[in-house]
């Protein structure tokens, strides 16, 4: 691989701009002249302009680094690809398939539409499940997919046609994400599927997903909301998570670690979304659902803005819904405080009212929203569990999720 000092940013077949880095490795970005005339700002913090978003500002670096994997997933990729652990080098190696519509390539590499897909037979797919996507066998070498999936969870982007799985080649776009069971967190795919289906039953806009595999090796298959399927053609849709939209590093996704408050996220929705009333209510419902259903990891990177034609914005469907409080070795503190309180066990009606004031909404409106959501969760909990077990058989670990939800809904609804 050439040691290019510049990366090109594409959207479909249009050049968006270029990324360079300074001697310390901090990236800057400049929009292409053609994109300045006909495109739109790719981030709420990077509107169109003729000059550079310089490395000294840091906003471009934070935006693009937010596209990358984190934690152990990042370490594994650097080892397997034998590349330096820098944001620039990772983007150069993985940026052809990011979240959203952007494709990032070495400067002299043209974005093309001649991507293809490599069909996986049953044994090849089993190999991927067994290795949790961490290694691809020799049959894939030489045509490895280049993709960047943000977050700390082990996952792999694939093309799925309803019957068979394929690895995207060159510039081909994936349409699904596989999330694997991993050591110490083997129940996470089941918990995510269960909570997503419960949220759907409560009328929250959520991603489509399914839970599959054998009892010893299960996985979650998530349909990508940032893709549009037209026959066999997959079109990318631009999006940015709230860390990107607020100009923050992924290190600041939690409010307690210099991240945004929930009120700041809600204000962003009010300011930029085409339908701010409905999207604001959905975001409030999401926060209450997370509180009542034990998802303490609903942070600023787990909510996103989805771009439509000409850059119009809407709140993306919700994703990464997991009852984290059913897992012993995960911090129970909420990613966003409610009325200044992070401990879900100590949150009261007074904290709810304090948050309502911070968000500039009437306490009575928030009370009604909490009551409606809590009642809906309790009404649908047994139905969703029964449906889960009819499809997948008994899953004893779901009892812990039930206990968390029942305890929290009883506590909160008792005050209303």
C-alpha positions as CSV (number, residue, x, y, z in Angstrom):
1,X,0.0,0.0,0.0
2,X,1.4,3.4,-1.0
3,X,2.1,5.8,1.8
4,X,-0.2,8.5,0.4
5,X,-0.4,11.7,2.3
6,X,-3.9,12.5,1.1
7,X,-7.2,10.8,1.1
8,X,-10.1,11.5,-1.3
9,X,-13.7,11.6,0.1
10,X,-16.5,10.5,-2.3
11,X,-20.2,10.4,-2.2
12,X,-21.3,7.9,-4.9
13,X,-19.5,9.1,-8.0
14,X,-18.9,12.7,-6.8
15,X,-15.8,13.9,-5.2
16,X,-16.6,15.6,-1.9
17,X,-13.2,16.8,-0.8
18,X,-9.8,15.7,0.5
19,X,-8.2,14.8,3.8
20,X,-4.6,15.6,4.7
21,X,-2.7,15.4,8.0
22,X,-0.1,17.5,9.7
23,X,3.1,16.2,11.2
24,X,1.4,15.3,14.5
25,X,-1.2,13.2,12.6
26,X,-4.2,15.5,13.0
27,X,-6.4,15.6,9.9
28,X,-7.7,18.5,8.1
29,X,-10.3,18.6,5.3
30,X,-11.2,20.8,2.3
31,X,-14.4,20.6,0.1
32,X,-13.8,20.1,-3.6
33,X,-14.7,23.0,-5.8
34,X,-17.3,20.9,-7.7
35,X,-18.9,19.9,-4.4
36,X,-19.0,23.5,-3.1
37,X,-21.2,24.3,-6.1
38,X,-23.7,21.4,-6.0
39,X,-23.3,19.6,-2.7
40,X,-24.1,20.3,1.0
41,X,-22.2,20.2,4.3
42,X,-21.4,16.6,5.3
43,X,-21.6,17.6,9.0
44,X,-23.6,20.1,11.0
45,X,-20.1,21.3,12.2
46,X,-18.7,21.5,8.7
47,X,-20.8,23.7,6.5
48,X,-19.6,24.3,2.9
49,X,-16.7,26.8,2.7
50,X,-13.8,27.4,0.3
51,X,-11.0,27.2,2.9
52,X,-9.7,24.3,4.9
53,X,-11.1,22.9,8.1
54,X,-7.6,23.0,9.6
55,X,-5.9,20.5,11.9
56,X,-5.7,23.3,14.5
57,X,-9.5,23.5,14.6
58,X,-9.8,19.7,15.1
59,X,-13.4,19.5,13.8
60,X,-12.5,17.6,10.7
61,X,-10.4,15.1,12.6
62,X,-13.1,14.5,15.1
63,X,-15.7,14.0,12.4
64,X,-13.7,11.4,10.4
65,X,-12.2,9.6,13.4
66,X,-15.8,9.0,14.6
67,X,-16.2,6.7,11.6
68,X,-13.7,4.2,13.0
69,X,-13.9,1.2,15.3
70,X,-12.9,1.6,19.0
71,X,-11.3,-0.4,21.7
72,X,-10.5,-4.1,21.1
73,X,-12.1,-4.0,17.7
74,X,-9.7,-1.3,16.6
75,X,-6.7,-3.1,18.1
76,X,-7.6,-6.3,16.3
77,X,-7.9,-4.6,13.0
78,X,-4.5,-2.9,13.3
79,X,-2.9,-6.2,14.2
80,X,-4.5,-8.1,11.3
81,X,-3.9,-5.4,8.7
82,X,-0.4,-4.7,10.1
83,X,-0.9,-0.9,10.0
84,X,0.0,1.9,12.4
85,X,-2.7,2.6,15.0
86,X,-3.5,6.1,13.6
87,X,-6.9,7.5,12.5
88,X,-5.5,8.4,9.1
89,X,-4.0,5.0,8.4
90,X,-7.2,3.2,9.5
91,X,-9.3,5.4,7.2
92,X,-6.9,4.8,4.3
93,X,-7.2,1.0,4.9
94,X,-10.9,0.8,5.9
95,X,-12.7,3.9,4.6
96,X,-14.2,2.5,1.5
97,X,-17.3,1.3,3.4
98,X,-18.2,3.6,6.3
99,X,-21.3,4.4,8.1
100,X,-23.4,6.7,5.9
101,X,-22.7,7.6,2.3
102,X,-19.0,8.6,2.4
103,X,-16.3,6.5,0.7
104,X,-12.7,7.4,1.7
105,X,-10.0,6.2,-0.7
106,X,-6.3,6.9,-1.3
107,X,-5.9,10.1,-3.3
108,X,-5.2,8.5,-6.7
109,X,-7.9,5.8,-6.4
110,X,-11.1,6.6,-8.3
111,X,-14.4,5.7,-6.7
112,X,-16.1,3.3,-9.2
113,X,-19.4,1.6,-9.5
114,X,-18.0,-1.7,-10.5
115,X,-18.0,-3.3,-7.1
116,X,-19.0,-6.9,-6.8
117,X,-19.9,-9.4,-4.1
118,X,-18.3,-12.7,-3.1
119,X,-20.9,-15.4,-2.2
120,X,-20.1,-17.3,1.0
121,X,-20.9,-21.0,1.1
122,X,-22.1,-22.6,4.3
123,X,-18.6,-23.6,5.5
124,X,-17.2,-20.2,4.8
125,X,-20.0,-18.5,6.7
126,X,-19.5,-20.9,9.6
127,X,-15.8,-20.0,9.6
128,X,-16.7,-16.3,9.9
129,X,-19.1,-17.0,12.8
130,X,-16.5,-19.2,14.6
131,X,-13.8,-16.5,14.4
132,X,-16.4,-13.8,15.2
133,X,-15.3,-12.0,12.0
134,X,-11.8,-11.5,13.4
135,X,-10.1,-13.4,10.6
136,X,-11.1,-14.3,7.1
137,X,-9.8,-17.6,5.7
138,X,-7.4,-17.8,2.7
139,X,-10.4,-18.0,0.3
140,X,-11.0,-14.4,1.0
141,X,-7.4,-13.1,0.9
142,X,-6.6,-10.8,-2.0
143,X,-10.1,-9.5,-2.2
144,X,-10.7,-8.5,1.4
145,X,-13.5,-6.1,2.0
146,X,-12.4,-2.7,3.2
147,X,-14.9,-1.3,5.7
148,X,-15.1,0.8,8.8
149,X,-17.8,0.2,11.4
150,X,-17.7,2.5,14.4
151,X,-18.1,1.2,17.9
152,X,-16.5,-1.3,20.2
153,X,-18.6,-4.3,19.4
154,X,-17.3,-7.1,17.1
155,X,-19.2,-6.9,13.8
156,X,-19.0,-7.4,10.1
157,X,-20.7,-5.7,7.2
158,X,-22.2,-8.0,4.6
159,X,-24.6,-8.1,1.7
160,X,-27.6,-10.4,2.4
161,X,-30.2,-11.2,-0.3
162,X,-32.6,-13.0,2.0
163,X,-31.0,-16.4,1.5
164,X,-27.3,-16.0,1.0
165,X,-24.5,-13.9,2.5
166,X,-21.8,-12.1,0.4
167,X,-18.7,-10.1,1.2
168,X,-18.6,-6.8,-0.6
169,X,-15.6,-6.3,-3.0
170,X,-14.0,-3.0,-4.0
171,X,-16.6,-0.3,-3.8
172,X,-19.7,-2.5,-3.4
173,X,-22.0,-1.5,-0.5
174,X,-23.1,-3.8,2.3
175,X,-26.8,-3.8,3.4
176,X,-26.6,-5.7,6.7
177,X,-24.3,-5.9,9.7
178,X,-23.6,-9.1,11.6
179,X,-23.0,-8.7,15.4
180,X,-21.3,-11.7,17.1
181,X,-21.5,-13.3,20.4
182,X,-18.1,-12.7,22.2
183,X,-16.5,-13.9,25.4
184,X,-17.9,-12.3,28.5
185,X,-20.8,-10.8,26.5
186,X,-22.4,-13.8,24.9
187,X,-25.9,-12.7,25.6
188,X,-25.6,-9.3,24.0
189,X,-27.0,-10.2,20.5
190,X,-30.0,-11.8,22.2
191,X,-30.5,-8.9,24.6
192,X,-30.2,-6.4,21.7
193,X,-32.8,-8.4,19.6
194,X,-35.2,-8.7,22.5
195,X,-35.0,-5.0,23.5
196,X,-35.3,-3.8,19.9
197,X,-38.4,-5.9,19.4
198,X,-39.8,-4.6,22.7
199,X,-39.1,-1.0,21.5
200,X,-40.8,-1.7,18.2
201,X,-43.9,-3.0,20.1
202,X,-43.9,0.3,22.0
203,X,-44.0,2.2,18.7
204,X,-40.4,3.5,18.8
205,X,-38.7,3.8,15.3
206,X,-36.0,1.1,15.4
207,X,-33.8,-0.8,12.9
208,X,-35.0,-4.1,11.5
209,X,-33.0,-7.1,12.9
210,X,-33.1,-10.8,13.3
211,X,-31.6,-13.3,15.7
212,X,-30.1,-16.4,14.1
213,X,-27.6,-19.3,14.4
214,X,-27.3,-22.5,16.5
215,X,-27.5,-22.6,20.2
216,X,-23.7,-22.6,20.5
217,X,-23.1,-19.8,18.0
218,X,-25.7,-17.2,17.5
219,X,-25.6,-13.8,15.9
220,X,-27.7,-10.7,15.3
221,X,-28.3,-9.6,11.7
222,X,-29.2,-5.9,11.5
223,X,-30.5,-4.3,8.3
224,X,-28.6,-1.0,7.7
225,X,-30.9,2.1,7.8
226,X,-28.2,4.0,6.0
227,X,-28.7,2.0,2.8
228,X,-31.5,2.0,0.2
229,X,-32.2,-1.3,-1.7
230,X,-33.4,-1.0,-5.3
231,X,-33.5,-4.5,-6.6
232,X,-29.9,-5.8,-6.4
233,X,-28.5,-2.3,-6.2
234,X,-27.6,-0.8,-2.8
235,X,-27.4,3.0,-2.5
236,X,-25.7,4.6,0.5
237,X,-27.4,7.3,2.6
238,X,-25.5,9.9,4.4
239,X,-25.7,10.1,8.2
240,X,-23.8,11.3,11.2
241,X,-24.0,10.4,14.8
242,X,-24.5,13.0,17.5
243,X,-20.8,13.2,18.4
244,X,-20.1,14.1,14.8
245,X,-23.0,16.5,14.6
246,X,-21.9,18.3,17.8
247,X,-18.2,18.4,16.9
248,X,-17.1,16.0,19.6
249,X,-14.6,13.1,19.8
250,X,-15.8,9.6,20.4
251,X,-14.1,9.9,23.7
252,X,-16.8,12.3,24.7
253,X,-19.8,10.2,23.9
254,X,-20.8,9.9,27.6
255,X,-22.1,13.0,29.4
256,X,-20.0,12.3,32.4
257,X,-16.8,12.3,30.3
258,X,-17.3,15.8,28.8
259,X,-20.0,14.7,26.5
260,X,-23.3,16.4,25.6
261,X,-26.3,16.5,27.9
262,X,-29.6,15.0,26.7
263,X,-31.0,18.6,26.5
264,X,-28.2,19.5,24.1
265,X,-29.0,16.6,21.9
266,X,-32.7,17.4,22.0
267,X,-31.9,21.0,21.0
268,X,-29.9,19.8,18.0
269,X,-33.0,17.9,16.8
270,X,-35.1,21.0,17.2
271,X,-32.7,23.1,15.3
272,X,-31.9,20.9,12.3
273,X,-34.6,18.3,11.7
274,X,-37.2,18.8,9.0
275,X,-39.9,17.4,11.4
276,X,-38.7,18.6,14.8
277,X,-41.9,18.0,16.8
278,X,-42.1,14.3,15.9
279,X,-38.4,13.7,16.1
280,X,-38.1,15.4,19.5
281,X,-40.8,13.3,20.9
282,X,-39.1,10.1,19.6
283,X,-35.9,11.1,21.2
284,X,-37.6,11.7,24.5
285,X,-39.4,8.3,24.2
286,X,-36.0,6.7,23.5
287,X,-34.5,8.2,26.7
288,X,-37.4,7.0,28.9
289,X,-37.4,3.6,27.2
290,X,-33.7,3.2,28.0
291,X,-34.2,4.2,31.6
292,X,-37.1,1.7,32.1
293,X,-35.6,-1.1,30.1
294,X,-32.1,-1.1,31.6
295,X,-30.1,0.3,28.6
296,X,-27.5,2.5,30.3
297,X,-25.3,2.7,27.2
298,X,-27.6,5.0,25.2
299,X,-24.8,7.5,24.5
300,X,-24.3,10.2,21.9
301,X,-22.9,7.9,19.3
302,X,-26.0,5.7,19.6
303,X,-28.2,8.3,18.1
304,X,-27.8,9.7,14.6
305,X,-29.1,12.1,12.0
306,X,-30.1,10.8,8.6
307,X,-29.6,13.0,5.5
308,X,-32.2,13.1,2.8
309,X,-32.1,14.8,-0.6
310,X,-30.3,18.1,-0.6
311,X,-29.1,17.6,3.0
312,X,-32.5,17.6,4.7
313,X,-32.4,15.9,8.1
314,X,-34.4,13.5,10.2
315,X,-33.7,11.4,13.3
316,X,-32.4,8.0,12.3
317,X,-34.1,4.8,13.6
318,X,-32.8,3.7,17.0
319,X,-30.1,1.0,17.2
320,X,-27.8,-0.7,19.8
321,X,-30.6,-1.2,22.3
322,X,-29.3,-3.5,24.9
323,X,-30.3,-4.2,28.5
324,X,-26.9,-3.5,29.8
325,X,-28.0,-3.6,33.5
326,X,-28.7,-7.3,33.1
327,X,-24.9,-7.8,32.5
328,X,-22.9,-7.8,35.7
329,X,-19.6,-6.3,34.6
330,X,-21.1,-3.2,32.8
331,X,-21.4,0.1,34.5
332,X,-25.0,0.7,35.5
333,X,-24.8,4.5,35.3
334,X,-26.8,6.2,32.6
335,X,-25.0,7.6,29.6
336,X,-27.1,10.8,30.0
337,X,-28.1,12.1,33.4
338,X,-31.8,12.7,34.2
339,X,-32.2,15.8,36.2
340,X,-28.5,15.6,37.2
341,X,-28.7,12.0,38.4
342,X,-26.8,9.2,36.6
343,X,-27.8,6.3,38.9
344,X,-31.1,4.8,37.5
345,X,-32.0,3.4,40.9
346,X,-32.1,6.9,42.4
347,X,-34.0,8.6,39.6
348,X,-37.4,10.0,40.8
349,X,-40.3,12.0,39.5
350,X,-38.5,15.2,40.7
351,X,-35.5,14.3,38.5
352,X,-37.8,13.9,35.6
353,X,-39.3,17.3,36.1
354,X,-35.8,18.8,36.4
355,X,-34.9,17.3,33.0
356,X,-38.2,18.6,31.6
357,X,-37.3,22.1,32.7
358,X,-33.8,21.7,31.2
359,X,-35.3,20.6,27.9
360,X,-37.9,23.4,28.0
361,X,-40.9,21.1,28.0
362,X,-43.9,21.0,30.4
363,X,-43.5,18.6,33.3
364,X,-47.1,17.4,32.7
365,X,-46.1,16.5,29.1
366,X,-43.2,14.5,30.4
367,X,-45.3,12.8,33.0
368,X,-47.7,11.7,30.4
369,X,-44.9,10.4,28.2
370,X,-43.3,8.4,31.1
371,X,-46.7,6.9,32.1
372,X,-47.5,5.9,28.5
373,X,-44.1,4.4,27.9
374,X,-44.1,2.5,31.2
375,X,-47.6,1.1,30.6
376,X,-46.8,0.1,27.1
377,X,-43.6,-1.7,28.1
378,X,-45.4,-3.7,30.8
379,X,-48.2,-4.6,28.4
380,X,-45.8,-5.9,25.7
381,X,-43.1,-7.5,27.8
382,X,-44.6,-11.0,28.1
383,X,-45.8,-10.9,24.5
384,X,-42.4,-10.2,23.1
385,X,-40.8,-12.8,25.3
386,X,-43.3,-15.4,24.2
387,X,-42.7,-14.6,20.6
388,X,-38.9,-14.8,21.2
389,X,-39.1,-18.3,22.7
390,X,-41.5,-19.5,20.1
391,X,-38.9,-18.6,17.4
392,X,-35.7,-19.4,19.2
393,X,-36.6,-21.8,22.1
394,X,-36.0,-21.2,25.8
395,X,-33.4,-18.5,26.7
396,X,-33.0,-18.4,30.5
397,X,-30.8,-15.3,30.4
398,X,-33.8,-13.3,29.4
399,X,-35.1,-13.7,32.9
400,X,-32.5,-11.2,34.0
401,X,-33.8,-8.7,31.5
402,X,-37.3,-9.2,32.7
403,X,-36.3,-8.6,36.3
404,X,-34.5,-5.4,35.4
405,X,-37.5,-4.1,33.4
406,X,-40.1,-5.1,36.0
407,X,-38.2,-3.6,38.9
408,X,-37.6,-0.3,37.1
409,X,-41.1,0.1,35.6
410,X,-42.7,-0.7,39.0
411,X,-40.5,1.9,40.7
412,X,-41.1,4.7,38.3
413,X,-44.8,4.1,37.7
414,X,-45.4,3.9,41.4
415,X,-44.7,7.7,41.5
416,X,-47.2,8.5,38.8
